[in-house]
Amino acid sequence: MKIRVNQWPDYLGAFSAGFIVVAFCLLLLWNNPLVFWNDDYELSVLPVFADVARSWSEGHWPILSPYSWVCGNLAG
């Protein structure tokens, strides 16, 4: 015997949650168009990736470089 379940409340909740997220993101973009692209993430992590790539290309372990510990990525 199948139990019929009404899934419309689930869909309504999912769509309303998605709408709230999209509306908030559009509000942020309206305030500052570069809000999702301007970040200091690339300033802090990109040099670490470059140092790891340099270490691998030279045949060294990247964890031994003092520059690869800047963000704590390899330390973690």
N, CA, C, O and CB atoms as a CASP TS submission, in Angstrom:
PFRMAT TS
TARGET T0000
AUTHOR 0000-0000-0000
METHOD Language model
MODEL 1
PARENT N/A
ATOM      1  N   MET     1       0.834  -1.163   0.000  1.00  0.00           N
ATOM      2  CA  MET     1       0.000   0.000   0.000  1.00  0.00           C
ATOM      3  C   MET     1       0.894   1.246   0.000  1.00  0.00           C
ATOM      4  O   MET     1       1.793   1.368   0.832  1.00  0.00           O
ATOM      5  CB  MET     1      -0.957  -0.013   1.212  1.00  0.00           C
ATOM      6  N   LYS     2       0.647   2.157  -0.923  1.00  0.00           N
ATOM      7  CA  LYS     2       1.406   3.400  -1.020  1.00  0.00           C
ATOM      8  C   LYS     2       0.764   4.475  -0.152  1.00  0.00           C
ATOM      9  O   LYS     2      -0.458   4.611  -0.086  1.00  0.00           O
ATOM     10  CB  LYS     2       1.496   3.874  -2.485  1.00  0.00           C
ATOM     11  N   ILE     3       1.619   5.218   0.498  1.00  0.00           N
ATOM     12  CA  ILE     3       1.134   6.350   1.282  1.00  0.00           C
ATOM     13  C   ILE     3       1.365   7.607   0.451  1.00  0.00           C
ATOM     14  O   ILE     3       2.499   7.912   0.084  1.00  0.00           O
ATOM     15  CB  ILE     3       1.858   6.443   2.684  1.00  0.00           C
ATOM     16  N   ARG     4       0.323   8.313   0.164  1.00  0.00           N
ATOM     17  CA  ARG     4       0.429   9.530  -0.641  1.00  0.00           C
ATOM     18  C   ARG     4       0.894  10.675   0.254  1.00  0.00           C
ATOM     19  O   ARG     4       0.307  10.941   1.303  1.00  0.00           O
ATOM     20  CB  ARG     4      -0.933   9.876  -1.324  1.00  0.00           C
ATOM     21  N   VAL     5       1.936  11.332  -0.172  1.00  0.00           N
ATOM     22  CA  VAL     5       2.490  12.451   0.587  1.00  0.00           C
ATOM     23  C   VAL     5       2.414  13.695  -0.286  1.00  0.00           C
ATOM     24  O   VAL     5       2.798  13.670  -1.456  1.00  0.00           O
ATOM     25  CB  VAL     5       3.965  12.166   1.038  1.00  0.00           C
ATOM     26  N   ASN     6       1.930  14.744   0.273  1.00  0.00           N
ATOM     27  CA  ASN     6       1.847  16.009  -0.443  1.00  0.00           C
ATOM     28  C   ASN     6       3.208  16.710  -0.345  1.00  0.00           C
ATOM     29  O   ASN     6       3.621  17.124   0.738  1.00  0.00           O
ATOM     30  CB  ASN     6       0.700  16.912   0.135  1.00  0.00           C
ATOM     31  N   GLN     7       3.898  16.839  -1.480  1.00  0.00           N
ATOM     32  CA  GLN     7       5.230  17.427  -1.489  1.00  0.00           C
ATOM     33  C   GLN     7       5.216  18.919  -1.786  1.00  0.00           C
ATOM     34  O   GLN     7       6.278  19.541  -1.801  1.00  0.00           O
ATOM     35  CB  GLN     7       6.088  16.724  -2.495  1.00  0.00           C
ATOM     36  N   TRP     8       4.069  19.505  -2.020  1.00  0.00           N
ATOM     37  CA  TRP     8       4.029  20.934  -2.333  1.00  0.00           C
ATOM     38  C   TRP     8       4.568  21.807  -1.214  1.00  0.00           C
ATOM     39  O   TRP     8       5.235  22.798  -1.513  1.00  0.00           O
ATOM     40  CB  TRP     8       2.624  21.345  -2.647  1.00  0.00           C
ATOM     41  N   PRO     9       4.321  21.503   0.069  1.00  0.00           N
ATOM     42  CA  PRO     9       4.938  22.325   1.114  1.00  0.00           C
ATOM     43  C   PRO     9       6.469  22.276   1.074  1.00  0.00           C
ATOM     44  O   PRO     9       7.129  23.271   1.376  1.00  0.00           O
ATOM     45  CB  PRO     9       4.450  21.873   2.480  1.00  0.00           C
ATOM     46  N   ASP    10       7.035  21.121   0.702  1.00  0.00           N
ATOM     47  CA  ASP    10       8.486  21.017   0.582  1.00  0.00           C
ATOM     48  C   ASP    10       9.008  21.880  -0.564  1.00  0.00           C
ATOM     49  O   ASP    10      10.005  22.589  -0.425  1.00  0.00           O
ATOM     50  CB  ASP    10       8.899  19.560   0.371  1.00  0.00           C
ATOM     51  N   TYR    11       8.312  21.804  -1.698  1.00  0.00           N
ATOM     52  CA  TYR    11       8.712  22.623  -2.846  1.00  0.00           C
ATOM     53  C   TYR    11       8.563  24.098  -2.539  1.00  0.00           C
ATOM     54  O   TYR    11       9.423  24.898  -2.904  1.00  0.00           O
ATOM     55  CB  TYR    11       7.887  22.262  -4.080  1.00  0.00           C
ATOM     56  N   LEU    12       7.498  24.461  -1.882  1.00  0.00           N
ATOM     57  CA  LEU    12       7.270  25.858  -1.538  1.00  0.00           C
ATOM     58  C   LEU    12       8.364  26.365  -0.595  1.00  0.00           C
ATOM     59  O   LEU    12       8.843  27.487  -0.758  1.00  0.00           O
ATOM     60  CB  LEU    12       5.882  26.032  -0.894  1.00  0.00           C
ATOM     61  N   GLY    13       8.756  25.569   0.371  1.00  0.00           N
ATOM     62  CA  GLY    13       9.833  25.960   1.284  1.00  0.00           C
ATOM     63  C   GLY    13      11.165  26.085   0.580  1.00  0.00           C
ATOM     64  O   GLY    13      11.925  27.013   0.853  1.00  0.00           O
ATOM     65  N   ALA    14      11.460  25.164  -0.325  1.00  0.00           N
ATOM     66  CA  ALA    14      12.724  25.213  -1.059  1.00  0.00           C
ATOM     67  C   ALA    14      12.771  26.431  -1.980  1.00  0.00           C
ATOM     68  O   ALA    14      13.791  27.117  -2.044  1.00  0.00           O
ATOM     69  CB  ALA    14      12.922  23.924  -1.874  1.00  0.00           C
ATOM     70  N   PHE    15      11.685  26.704  -2.688  1.00  0.00           N
ATOM     71  CA  PHE    15      11.651  27.859  -3.580  1.00  0.00           C
ATOM     72  C   PHE    15      11.713  29.171  -2.809  1.00  0.00           C
ATOM     73  O   PHE    15      12.358  30.122  -3.250  1.00  0.00           O
ATOM     74  CB  PHE    15      10.398  27.822  -4.436  1.00  0.00           C
ATOM     75  N   SER    16      11.048  29.226  -1.667  1.00  0.00           N
ATOM     76  CA  SER    16      11.091  30.473  -0.894  1.00  0.00           C
ATOM     77  C   SER    16      12.478  30.696  -0.301  1.00  0.00           C
ATOM     78  O   SER    16      12.943  31.835  -0.253  1.00  0.00           O
ATOM     79  CB  SER    16      10.036  30.450   0.227  1.00  0.00           C
ATOM     80  N   ALA    17      13.150  29.635   0.151  1.00  0.00           N
ATOM     81  CA  ALA    17      14.515  29.785   0.659  1.00  0.00           C
ATOM     82  C   ALA    17      15.462  30.221  -0.455  1.00  0.00           C
ATOM     83  O   ALA    17      16.318  31.081  -0.249  1.00  0.00           O
ATOM     84  CB  ALA    17      15.006  28.469   1.287  1.00  0.00           C
ATOM     85  N   GLY    18      15.305  29.626  -1.631  1.00  0.00           N
ATOM     86  CA  GLY    18      16.133  30.034  -2.768  1.00  0.00           C
ATOM     87  C   GLY    18      15.865  31.467  -3.177  1.00  0.00           C
ATOM     88  O   GLY    18      16.790  32.202  -3.524  1.00  0.00           O
ATOM     89  N   PHE    19      14.603  31.867  -3.138  1.00  0.00           N
ATOM     90  CA  PHE    19      14.262  33.244  -3.489  1.00  0.00           C
ATOM     91  C   PHE    19      14.870  34.231  -2.500  1.00  0.00           C
ATOM     92  O   PHE    19      15.332  35.300  -2.901  1.00  0.00           O
ATOM     93  CB  PHE    19      12.744  33.421  -3.540  1.00  0.00           C
ATOM     94  N   ILE    20      14.876  33.890  -1.220  1.00  0.00           N
ATOM     95  CA  ILE    20      15.473  34.780  -0.216  1.00  0.00           C
ATOM     96  C   ILE    20      16.971  34.941  -0.467  1.00  0.00           C
ATOM     97  O   ILE    20      17.499  36.048  -0.365  1.00  0.00           O
ATOM     98  CB  ILE    20      15.227  34.234   1.210  1.00  0.00           C
ATOM     99  N   VAL    21      17.658  33.848  -0.793  1.00  0.00           N
ATOM    100  CA  VAL    21      19.098  33.921  -1.063  1.00  0.00           C
ATOM    101  C   VAL    21      19.371  34.755  -2.310  1.00  0.00           C
ATOM    102  O   VAL    21      20.260  35.606  -2.307  1.00  0.00           O
ATOM    103  CB  VAL    21      19.691  32.507  -1.231  1.00  0.00           C
ATOM    104  N   VAL    22      18.612  34.516  -3.369  1.00  0.00           N
ATOM    105  CA  VAL    22      18.820  35.273  -4.614  1.00  0.00           C
ATOM    106  C   VAL    22      18.501  36.752  -4.405  1.00  0.00           C
ATOM    107  O   VAL    22      19.220  37.615  -4.909  1.00  0.00           O
ATOM    108  CB  VAL    22      17.945  34.697  -5.754  1.00  0.00           C
ATOM    109  N   ALA    23      17.433  37.051  -3.669  1.00  0.00           N
ATOM    110  CA  ALA    23      17.080  38.448  -3.414  1.00  0.00           C
ATOM    111  C   ALA    23      18.169  39.146  -2.604  1.00  0.00           C
ATOM    112  O   ALA    23      18.506  40.297  -2.881  1.00  0.00           O
ATOM    113  CB  ALA    23      15.735  38.535  -2.677  1.00  0.00           C
ATOM    114  N   PHE    24      18.719  38.461  -1.613  1.00  0.00           N
ATOM    115  CA  PHE    24      19.784  39.061  -0.807  1.00  0.00           C
ATOM    116  C   PHE    24      21.035  39.297  -1.647  1.00  0.00           C
ATOM    117  O   PHE    24      21.686  40.332  -1.510  1.00  0.00           O
ATOM    118  CB  PHE    24      20.116  38.165   0.395  1.00  0.00           C
ATOM    119  N   CYS    25      21.376  38.345  -2.515  1.00  0.00           N
ATOM    120  CA  CYS    25      22.549  38.512  -3.382  1.00  0.00           C
ATOM    121  C   CYS    25      22.339  39.653  -4.372  1.00  0.00           C
ATOM    122  O   CYS    25      23.268  40.413  -4.648  1.00  0.00           O
ATOM    123  CB  CYS    25      22.849  37.207  -4.139  1.00  0.00           C
ATOM    124  N   LEU    26      21.125  39.777  -4.909  1.00  0.00           N
ATOM    125  CA  LEU    26      20.849  40.888  -5.819  1.00  0.00           C
ATOM    126  C   LEU    26      20.913  42.223  -5.094  1.00  0.00           C
ATOM    127  O   LEU    26      21.354  43.218  -5.668  1.00  0.00           O
ATOM    128  CB  LEU    26      19.481  40.714  -6.472  1.00  0.00           C
ATOM    129  N   LEU    27      20.481  42.254  -3.847  1.00  0.00           N
ATOM    130  CA  LEU    27      20.595  43.472  -3.052  1.00  0.00           C
ATOM    131  C   LEU    27      22.058  43.848  -2.836  1.00  0.00           C
ATOM    132  O   LEU    27      22.420  45.022  -2.926  1.00  0.00           O
ATOM    133  CB  LEU    27      19.890  43.297  -1.705  1.00  0.00           C
ATOM    134  N   LEU    28      22.890  42.866  -2.554  1.00  0.00           N
ATOM    135  CA  LEU    28      24.321  43.136  -2.410  1.00  0.00           C
ATOM    136  C   LEU    28      24.932  43.625  -3.717  1.00  0.00           C
ATOM    137  O   LEU    28      25.741  44.553  -3.718  1.00  0.00           O
ATOM    138  CB  LEU    28      25.051  41.884  -1.932  1.00  0.00           C
ATOM    139  N   LEU    29      24.547  43.005  -4.827  1.00  0.00           N
ATOM    140  CA  LEU    29      25.075  43.427  -6.123  1.00  0.00           C
ATOM    141  C   LEU    29      24.588  44.822  -6.510  1.00  0.00           C
ATOM    142  O   LEU    29      25.307  45.568  -7.175  1.00  0.00           O
ATOM    143  CB  LEU    29      24.679  42.426  -7.199  1.00  0.00           C
ATOM    144  N   TRP    30      23.390  45.171  -6.106  1.00  0.00           N
ATOM    145  CA  TRP    30      22.874  46.504  -6.406  1.00  0.00           C
ATOM    146  C   TRP    30      23.664  47.565  -5.640  1.00  0.00           C
ATOM    147  O   TRP    30      23.917  48.655  -6.155  1.00  0.00           O
ATOM    148  CB  TRP    30      21.371  46.596  -6.058  1.00  0.00           C
ATOM    149  N   ASN    31      24.046  47.240  -4.422  1.00  0.00           N
ATOM    150  CA  ASN    31      24.838  48.157  -3.605  1.00  0.00           C
ATOM    151  C   ASN    31      26.262  48.296  -4.122  1.00  0.00           C
ATOM    152  O   ASN    31      26.780  49.406  -4.238  1.00  0.00           O
ATOM    153  CB  ASN    31      24.860  47.688  -2.164  1.00  0.00           C
ATOM    154  N   ASN    32      26.896  47.165  -4.432  1.00  0.00           N
ATOM    155  CA  ASN    32      28.282  47.148  -4.894  1.00  0.00           C
ATOM    156  C   ASN    32      28.403  46.077  -5.962  1.00  0.00           C
ATOM    157  O   ASN    32      28.388  44.891  -5.630  1.00  0.00           O
ATOM    158  CB  ASN    32      29.282  46.887  -3.715  1.00  0.00           C
ATOM    159  N   PRO    33      28.522  46.446  -7.233  1.00  0.00           N
ATOM    160  CA  PRO    33      28.540  45.451  -8.310  1.00  0.00           C
ATOM    161  C   PRO    33      29.721  44.476  -8.248  1.00  0.00           C
ATOM    162  O   PRO    33      29.660  43.411  -8.861  1.00  0.00           O
ATOM    163  CB  PRO    33      28.559  46.154  -9.630  1.00  0.00           C
ATOM    164  N   LEU    34      30.774  44.809  -7.536  1.00  0.00           N
ATOM    165  CA  LEU    34      31.940  43.932  -7.475  1.00  0.00           C
ATOM    166  C   LEU    34      32.046  43.201  -6.142  1.00  0.00           C
ATOM    167  O   LEU    34      33.129  42.745  -5.773  1.00  0.00           O
ATOM    168  CB  LEU    34      33.199  44.732  -7.720  1.00  0.00           C
ATOM    169  N   VAL    35      30.942  43.085  -5.420  1.00  0.00           N
ATOM    170  CA  VAL    35      30.996  42.509  -4.076  1.00  0.00           C
ATOM    171  C   VAL    35      31.455  41.050  -4.082  1.00  0.00           C
ATOM    172  O   VAL    35      32.134  40.622  -3.149  1.00  0.00           O
ATOM    173  CB  VAL    35      29.633  42.611  -3.418  1.00  0.00           C
ATOM    174  N   PHE    36      31.103  40.286  -5.101  1.00  0.00           N
ATOM    175  CA  PHE    36      31.494  38.883  -5.123  1.00  0.00           C
ATOM    176  C   PHE    36      32.849  38.658  -5.789  1.00  0.00           C
ATOM    177  O   PHE    36      33.358  37.537  -5.773  1.00  0.00           O
ATOM    178  CB  PHE    36      30.442  38.074  -5.832  1.00  0.00           C
ATOM    179  N   TRP    37      33.434  39.684  -6.365  1.00  0.00           N
ATOM    180  CA  TRP    37      34.695  39.518  -7.063  1.00  0.00           C
ATOM    181  C   TRP    37      35.852  40.210  -6.357  1.00  0.00           C
ATOM    182  O   TRP    37      36.993  39.772  -6.511  1.00  0.00           O
ATOM    183  CB  TRP    37      34.573  40.038  -8.461  1.00  0.00           C
ATOM    184  N   ASN    38      35.617  41.253  -5.603  1.00  0.00           N
ATOM    185  CA  ASN    38      36.678  41.917  -4.846  1.00  0.00           C
ATOM    186  C   ASN    38      36.812  41.249  -3.492  1.00  0.00           C
ATOM    187  O   ASN    38      35.902  41.294  -2.665  1.00  0.00           O
ATOM    188  CB  ASN    38      36.391  43.433  -4.682  1.00  0.00           C
ATOM    189  N   ASP    39      37.942  40.638  -3.285  1.00  0.00           N
ATOM    190  CA  ASP    39      38.167  39.949  -2.033  1.00  0.00           C
ATOM    191  C   ASP    39      39.664  39.866  -1.814  1.00  0.00           C
ATOM    192  O   ASP    39      40.443  39.925  -2.765  1.00  0.00           O
ATOM    193  CB  ASP    39      37.513  38.539  -2.031  1.00  0.00           C
ATOM    194  N   ASP    40      40.055  39.733  -0.592  1.00  0.00           N
ATOM    195  CA  ASP    40      41.480  39.591  -0.321  1.00  0.00           C
ATOM    196  C   ASP    40      41.907  38.131  -0.360  1.00  0.00           C
ATOM    197  O   ASP    40      43.050  37.807  -0.036  1.00  0.00           O
ATOM    198  CB  ASP    40      41.826  40.200   1.030  1.00  0.00           C
ATOM    199  N   TYR    41      40.993  37.249  -0.755  1.00  0.00           N
ATOM    200  CA  TYR    41      41.317  35.825  -0.824  1.00  0.00           C
ATOM    201  C   TYR    41      42.463  35.569  -1.803  1.00  0.00           C
ATOM    202  O   TYR    41      43.401  34.833  -1.498  1.00  0.00           O
ATOM    203  CB  TYR    41      40.079  35.016  -1.237  1.00  0.00           C
ATOM    204  N   GLU    42      42.374  36.186  -2.984  1.00  0.00           N
ATOM    205  CA  GLU    42      43.424  35.942  -3.962  1.00  0.00           C
ATOM    206  C   GLU    42      44.748  36.544  -3.523  1.00  0.00           C
ATOM    207  O   GLU    42      45.808  36.079  -3.942  1.00  0.00           O
ATOM    208  CB  GLU    42      43.024  36.502  -5.313  1.00  0.00           C
ATOM    209  N   LEU    43      44.701  37.568  -2.688  1.00  0.00           N
ATOM    210  CA  LEU    43      45.929  38.165  -2.200  1.00  0.00           C
ATOM    211  C   LEU    43      46.596  37.298  -1.141  1.00  0.00           C
ATOM    212  O   LEU    43      47.815  37.344  -0.980  1.00  0.00           O
ATOM    213  CB  LEU    43      45.650  39.541  -1.642  1.00  0.00           C
ATOM    214  N   SER    44      45.817  36.520  -0.428  1.00  0.00           N
ATOM    215  CA  SER    44      46.406  35.722   0.638  1.00  0.00           C
ATOM    216  C   SER    44      46.735  34.298   0.219  1.00  0.00           C
ATOM    217  O   SER    44      47.690  33.718   0.736  1.00  0.00           O
ATOM    218  CB  SER    44      45.481  35.689   1.807  1.00  0.00           C
ATOM    219  N   VAL    45      45.977  33.717  -0.700  1.00  0.00           N
ATOM    220  CA  VAL    45      46.161  32.313  -1.024  1.00  0.00           C
ATOM    221  C   VAL    45      46.922  32.102  -2.329  1.00  0.00           C
ATOM    222  O   VAL    45      47.654  31.120  -2.456  1.00  0.00           O
ATOM    223  CB  VAL    45      44.826  31.632  -1.103  1.00  0.00           C
ATOM    224  N   LEU    46      46.769  32.984  -3.286  1.00  0.00           N
ATOM    225  CA  LEU    46      47.421  32.790  -4.573  1.00  0.00           C
ATOM    226  C   LEU    46      48.943  32.727  -4.468  1.00  0.00           C
ATOM    227  O   LEU    46      49.545  31.882  -5.130  1.00  0.00           O
ATOM    228  CB  LEU    46      47.028  33.895  -5.508  1.00  0.00           C
ATOM    229  N   PRO    47      49.600  33.578  -3.669  1.00  0.00           N
ATOM    230  CA  PRO    47      51.056  33.416  -3.526  1.00  0.00           C
ATOM    231  C   PRO    47      51.456  32.072  -2.917  1.00  0.00           C
ATOM    232  O   PRO    47      52.518  31.534  -3.230  1.00  0.00           O
ATOM    233  CB  PRO    47      51.612  34.534  -2.671  1.00  0.00           C
ATOM    234  N   VAL    48      50.609  31.542  -2.055  1.00  0.00           N
ATOM    235  CA  VAL    48      50.892  30.224  -1.474  1.00  0.00           C
ATOM    236  C   VAL    48      50.851  29.164  -2.560  1.00  0.00           C
ATOM    237  O   VAL    48      51.727  28.300  -2.614  1.00  0.00           O
ATOM    238  CB  VAL    48      49.881  29.883  -0.351  1.00  0.00           C
ATOM    239  N   PHE    49      49.841  29.218  -3.429  1.00  0.00           N
ATOM    240  CA  PHE    49      49.765  28.248  -4.521  1.00  0.00           C
ATOM    241  C   PHE    49      50.954  28.385  -5.462  1.00  0.00           C
ATOM    242  O   PHE    49      51.478  27.383  -5.950  1.00  0.00           O
ATOM    243  CB  PHE    49      48.460  28.422  -5.299  1.00  0.00           C
ATOM    244  N   ALA    50      51.383  29.615  -5.720  1.00  0.00           N
ATOM    245  CA  ALA    50      52.540  29.827  -6.583  1.00  0.00           C
ATOM    246  C   ALA    50      53.804  29.250  -5.948  1.00  0.00           C
ATOM    247  O   ALA    50      54.644  28.675  -6.640  1.00  0.00           O
ATOM    248  CB  ALA    50      52.725  31.322  -6.871  1.00  0.00           C
ATOM    249  N   ASP    51      53.935  29.404  -4.643  1.00  0.00           N
ATOM    250  CA  ASP    51      55.105  28.873  -3.953  1.00  0.00           C
ATOM    251  C   ASP    51      55.085  27.348  -3.928  1.00  0.00           C
ATOM    252  O   ASP    51      56.129  26.712  -4.070  1.00  0.00           O
ATOM    253  CB  ASP    51      55.175  29.421  -2.529  1.00  0.00           C
ATOM    254  N   VAL    52      53.920  26.765  -3.749  1.00  0.00           N
ATOM    255  CA  VAL    52      53.806  25.309  -3.784  1.00  0.00           C
ATOM    256  C   VAL    52      54.152  24.782  -5.177  1.00  0.00           C
ATOM    257  O   VAL    52      54.850  23.776  -5.303  1.00  0.00           O
ATOM    258  CB  VAL    52      52.381  24.867  -3.380  1.00  0.00           C
ATOM    259  N   ALA    53      53.672  25.451  -6.214  1.00  0.00           N
ATOM    260  CA  ALA    53      53.985  25.033  -7.586  1.00  0.00           C
ATOM    261  C   ALA    53      55.479  25.165  -7.867  1.00  0.00           C
ATOM    262  O   ALA    53      56.071  24.306  -8.521  1.00  0.00           O
ATOM    263  CB  ALA    53      53.181  25.867  -8.600  1.00  0.00           C
ATOM    264  N   ARG    54      56.086  26.245  -7.368  1.00  0.00           N
ATOM    265  CA  ARG    54      57.520  26.418  -7.568  1.00  0.00           C
ATOM    266  C   ARG    54      58.304  25.323  -6.859  1.00  0.00           C
ATOM    267  O   ARG    54      59.265  24.783  -7.406  1.00  0.00           O
ATOM    268  CB  ARG    54      57.966  27.792  -7.071  1.00  0.00           C
ATOM    269  N   SER    55      57.887  24.999  -5.637  1.00  0.00           N
ATOM    270  CA  SER    55      58.583  23.949  -4.884  1.00  0.00           C
ATOM    271  C   SER    55      58.466  22.598  -5.574  1.00  0.00           C
ATOM    272  O   SER    55      59.449  21.862  -5.670  1.00  0.00           O
ATOM    273  CB  SER    55      58.027  23.854  -3.464  1.00  0.00           C
ATOM    274  N   TRP    56      57.260  22.262  -6.061  1.00  0.00           N
ATOM    275  CA  TRP    56      57.091  20.991  -6.751  1.00  0.00           C
ATOM    276  C   TRP    56      57.929  20.942  -8.022  1.00  0.00           C
ATOM    277  O   TRP    56      58.515  19.908  -8.341  1.00  0.00           O
ATOM    278  CB  TRP    56      55.620  20.756  -7.081  1.00  0.00           C
ATOM    279  N   SER    57      57.987  22.064  -8.752  1.00  0.00           N
ATOM    280  CA  SER    57      58.754  22.053 -10.006  1.00  0.00           C
ATOM    281  C   SER    57      60.250  21.942  -9.753  1.00  0.00           C
ATOM    282  O   SER    57      60.988  21.448 -10.605  1.00  0.00           O
ATOM    283  CB  SER    57      58.462  23.312 -10.815  1.00  0.00           C
ATOM    284  N   GLU    58      60.705  22.400  -8.586  1.00  0.00           N
ATOM    285  CA  GLU    58      62.129  22.268  -8.248  1.00  0.00           C
ATOM    286  C   GLU    58      62.447  20.939  -7.575  1.00  0.00           C
ATOM    287  O   GLU    58      63.613  20.635  -7.321  1.00  0.00           O
ATOM    288  CB  GLU    58      62.555  23.406  -7.342  1.00  0.00           C
ATOM    289  N   GLY    59      61.420  20.147  -7.285  1.00  0.00           N
ATOM    290  CA  GLY    59      61.646  18.836  -6.693  1.00  0.00           C
ATOM    291  C   GLY    59      61.695  18.847  -5.180  1.00  0.00           C
ATOM    292  O   GLY    59      62.197  17.891  -4.587  1.00  0.00           O
ATOM    293  N   HIS    60      61.198  19.881  -4.531  1.00  0.00           N
ATOM    294  CA  HIS    60      61.204  19.978  -3.068  1.00  0.00           C
ATOM    295  C   HIS    60      59.796  19.754  -2.532  1.00  0.00           C
ATOM    296  O   HIS    60      58.808  19.899  -3.252  1.00  0.00           O
ATOM    297  CB  HIS    60      61.748  21.357  -2.605  1.00  0.00           C
ATOM    298  N   TRP    61      59.726  19.396  -1.249  1.00  0.00           N
ATOM    299  CA  TRP    61      58.429  19.301  -0.584  1.00  0.00           C
ATOM    300  C   TRP    61      57.930  20.709  -0.303  1.00  0.00           C
ATOM    301  O   TRP    61      58.664  21.499   0.290  1.00  0.00           O
ATOM    302  CB  TRP    61      58.524  18.468   0.733  1.00  0.00           C
ATOM    303  N   PRO    62      56.719  21.053  -0.700  1.00  0.00           N
ATOM    304  CA  PRO    62      56.237  22.422  -0.480  1.00  0.00           C
ATOM    305  C   PRO    62      55.974  22.742   0.983  1.00  0.00           C
ATOM    306  O   PRO    62      55.860  23.914   1.344  1.00  0.00           O
ATOM    307  CB  PRO    62      54.979  22.651  -1.268  1.00  0.00           C
ATOM    308  N   ILE    63      55.876  21.735   1.824  1.00  0.00           N
ATOM    309  CA  ILE    63      55.582  21.990   3.231  1.00  0.00           C
ATOM    310  C   ILE    63      56.812  22.540   3.956  1.00  0.00           C
ATOM    311  O   ILE    63      56.689  23.091   5.050  1.00  0.00           O
ATOM    312  CB  ILE    63      55.093  20.706   3.916  1.00  0.00           C
ATOM    313  N   LEU    64      57.980  22.395   3.362  1.00  0.00           N
ATOM    314  CA  LEU    64      59.203  22.876   3.995  1.00  0.00           C
ATOM    315  C   LEU    64      59.484  24.345   3.711  1.00  0.00           C
ATOM    316  O   LEU    64      60.419  24.915   4.273  1.00  0.00           O
ATOM    317  CB  LEU    64      60.367  22.049   3.540  1.00  0.00           C
ATOM    318  N   SER    65      58.699  24.954   2.859  1.00  0.00           N
ATOM    319  CA  SER    65      58.895  26.355   2.524  1.00  0.00           C
ATOM    320  C   SER    65      58.225  27.240   3.580  1.00  0.00           C
ATOM    321  O   SER    65      57.094  26.960   3.977  1.00  0.00           O
ATOM    322  CB  SER    65      58.334  26.662   1.115  1.00  0.00           C
ATOM    323  N   PRO    66      58.883  28.278   4.033  1.00  0.00           N
ATOM    324  CA  PRO    66      58.253  29.160   5.020  1.00  0.00           C
ATOM    325  C   PRO    66      57.106  29.967   4.427  1.00  0.00           C
ATOM    326  O   PRO    66      56.232  30.427   5.163  1.00  0.00           O
ATOM    327  CB  PRO    66      59.284  30.103   5.609  1.00  0.00           C
ATOM    328  N   TYR    67      57.094  30.144   3.124  1.00  0.00           N
ATOM    329  CA  TYR    67      56.035  30.936   2.497  1.00  0.00           C
ATOM    330  C   TYR    67      54.730  30.146   2.346  1.00  0.00           C
ATOM    331  O   TYR    67      53.660  30.742   2.227  1.00  0.00           O
ATOM    332  CB  TYR    67      56.496  31.429   1.132  1.00  0.00           C
ATOM    333  N   SER    68      54.810  28.828   2.351  1.00  0.00           N
ATOM    334  CA  SER    68      53.614  28.027   2.201  1.00  0.00           C
ATOM    335  C   SER    68      52.819  27.913   3.500  1.00  0.00           C
ATOM    336  O   SER    68      51.731  27.336   3.501  1.00  0.00           O
ATOM    337  CB  SER    68      53.982  26.659   1.707  1.00  0.00           C
ATOM    338  N   TRP    69      53.323  28.436   4.575  1.00  0.00           N
ATOM    339  CA  TRP    69      52.639  28.388   5.874  1.00  0.00           C
ATOM    340  C   TRP    69      51.915  29.667   6.184  1.00  0.00           C
ATOM    341  O   TRP    69      51.375  29.810   7.281  1.00  0.00           O
ATOM    342  CB  TRP    69      53.619  28.093   6.975  1.00  0.00           C
ATOM    343  N   VAL    70      51.880  30.609   5.257  1.00  0.00           N
ATOM    344  CA  VAL    70      51.315  31.928   5.525  1.00  0.00           C
ATOM    345  C   VAL    70      49.852  31.845   5.924  1.00  0.00           C
ATOM    346  O   VAL    70      49.455  32.453   6.918  1.00  0.00           O
ATOM    347  CB  VAL    70      51.465  32.818   4.310  1.00  0.00           C
ATOM    348  N   CYS    71      49.051  31.119   5.184  1.00  0.00           N
ATOM    349  CA  CYS    71      47.613  31.062   5.446  1.00  0.00           C
ATOM    350  C   CYS    71      47.222  29.907   6.334  1.00  0.00           C
ATOM    351  O   CYS    71      46.062  29.813   6.736  1.00  0.00           O
ATOM    352  CB  CYS    71      46.861  30.970   4.161  1.00  0.00           C
ATOM    353  N   GLY    72      48.122  29.051   6.646  1.00  0.00           N
ATOM    354  CA  GLY    72      47.790  27.902   7.463  1.00  0.00           C
ATOM    355  C   GLY    72      47.138  26.773   6.690  1.00  0.00           C
ATOM    356  O   GLY    72      46.655  25.816   7.294  1.00  0.00           O
ATOM    357  N   ASN    73      47.113  26.861   5.368  1.00  0.00           N
ATOM    358  CA  ASN    73      46.471  25.813   4.571  1.00  0.00           C
ATOM    359  C   ASN    73      47.223  24.494   4.699  1.00  0.00           C
ATOM    360  O   ASN    73      46.623  23.449   4.952  1.00  0.00           O
ATOM    361  CB  ASN    73      46.392  26.232   3.096  1.00  0.00           C
ATOM    362  N   LEU    74      48.522  24.549   4.524  1.00  0.00           N
ATOM    363  CA  LEU    74      49.294  23.318   4.616  1.00  0.00           C
ATOM    364  C   LEU    74      49.485  22.907   6.070  1.00  0.00           C
ATOM    365  O   LEU    74      49.605  21.718   6.365  1.00  0.00           O
ATOM    366  CB  LEU    74      50.650  23.485   3.930  1.00  0.00           C
ATOM    367  N   ALA    75      49.514  23.861   6.965  1.00  0.00           N
ATOM    368  CA  ALA    75      49.664  23.541   8.389  1.00  0.00           C
ATOM    369  C   ALA    75      48.443  22.791   8.891  1.00  0.00           C
ATOM    370  O   ALA    75      48.557  21.900   9.732  1.00  0.00           O
ATOM    371  CB  ALA    75      49.881  24.821   9.219  1.00  0.00           C
ATOM    372  N   GLY    76      47.263  23.156   8.372  1.00  0.00           N
ATOM    373  CA  GLY    76      46.030  22.486   8.789  1.00  0.00           C
ATOM    374  C   GLY    76      45.984  21.082   8.289  1.00  0.00           C
ATOM    375  O   GLY    76      45.016  20.367   8.546  1.00  0.00           O
TER
END
